[in-house]
Amino acid sequence: MEIKVQLTSNPKTKPNVKDLRFGNVFSDHMFIMDYTTEKGWHDARIVPYGSISYEPSVMVFHYGQAIFEGLKAYRTKDGEVVLFRPQENFKRLNRSCEALCIPKLDEDFALKALLKLIEIDKDWVPDAEGTSLYIRPFIIATEPHIGVHPSNSYHFIIITGPVGAYYKEGINPVKIYVESKYVRAVVGGLGEAKASANYAASLKAQEEAAKKGYTQVLWLDGVERKYIEEVGTMNVFFVIGDEVVTPMLTGSILPGITRKSCIELLRSWGLKVSERKISIEEVFEANEKGLLKEAFGTGTAAVISPIGELCWNEKSVSINNGRIGELSQKLYDNLTGIQYTKLPDPFNWVVRV
Ligand SMILES: *Cc1c(COP(=O)(O)O)cnc(C)c1O
């Protein structure tokens, strides 16, 4: 399929890198492609970033058929632009499609479209330390119809925007509230899909935790409220004795690409990594015995987010004295080192634009 390109006649002024935050500035262009049952995916085009209008009856507004991805483009020290494991994002997008009855994409074509979009907006990839171009591919149901069924038409859209360094003054461990009242997802539901609905389901708990002074919530399984699932919008790891433990993918946990990369890196360093069920009780007991050395979240935005404090049933414990652990720091340095091509890329994770 050909990708038509319509360049903007009105390029925007790029923000000063010092003012970059997250998710509030968008590049000049976007990719968009239509789906209808008659034609399949068609009319792939890159057009100026801007509003799209929809009838108020389109199904995404009513029944929430919406999925997304999140990845970054990095500026290397040689001025090149690279992506980190983008094939994994389109694989996962297709798995999300399946979960929400959305027609799948050709993954190679989606990657080709992304590379072309980044090529066109290459100048939007910032070059200051720790900054990047955030990429948000998403699919929404666009059939104007009231009535519950999978939509007959969709839009696949990719927008991008420069984002600031996640950590400006060094990595600060976060305070986490272990959520025993609300649940994010249950096995058999949408938890392993990157569905917008999962985020709608997380807001209430997040808001209540924030009021109590916590940055994020740690989700427990929806049935027994016993086993750890993930933290906010990140997967989670615990270093207990000489074992690194992360919850196994049971069906209600989002399979993070940072999670997968951390497991592969840790194993390549000869460390014991277990993907298994881990209860919150086990974590607190390990802490009492002095075996809980580190805890951290993993995700594209922060890469590694160390957990400095956990609060469960009114009981707070501090982890590694509220400081970043040795392994968390090593993972952060190695992952960002590979992403910005400062380190060799033994797994072939980096894709050049
Ligand atoms: C996207 C996401 C993650 C992290 O996935 P990465 O691929 O590592 O960015 C973790 N949990 C949830 C709920 C997510 O939506």
The ligand as an ORCA input file, in Angstrom:
! r2SCAN-3c Opt
* xyz 0 1
  C       2.155      0.309     28.627
  C       1.980     -0.291     29.970
  C       3.047     -0.862     30.689
  C       4.495     -0.778     30.242
  O       4.730     -1.316     28.996
  P       6.057     -0.936     28.187
  O       5.905     -1.681     26.923
  O       7.192     -1.381     28.998
  O       6.035      0.545     28.023
  C       2.772     -1.482     31.892
  N       1.516     -1.529     32.386
  C       0.476     -0.961     31.740
  C      -0.871     -1.060     32.344
  C       0.670     -0.343     30.517
  O      -0.373      0.192     29.881
*
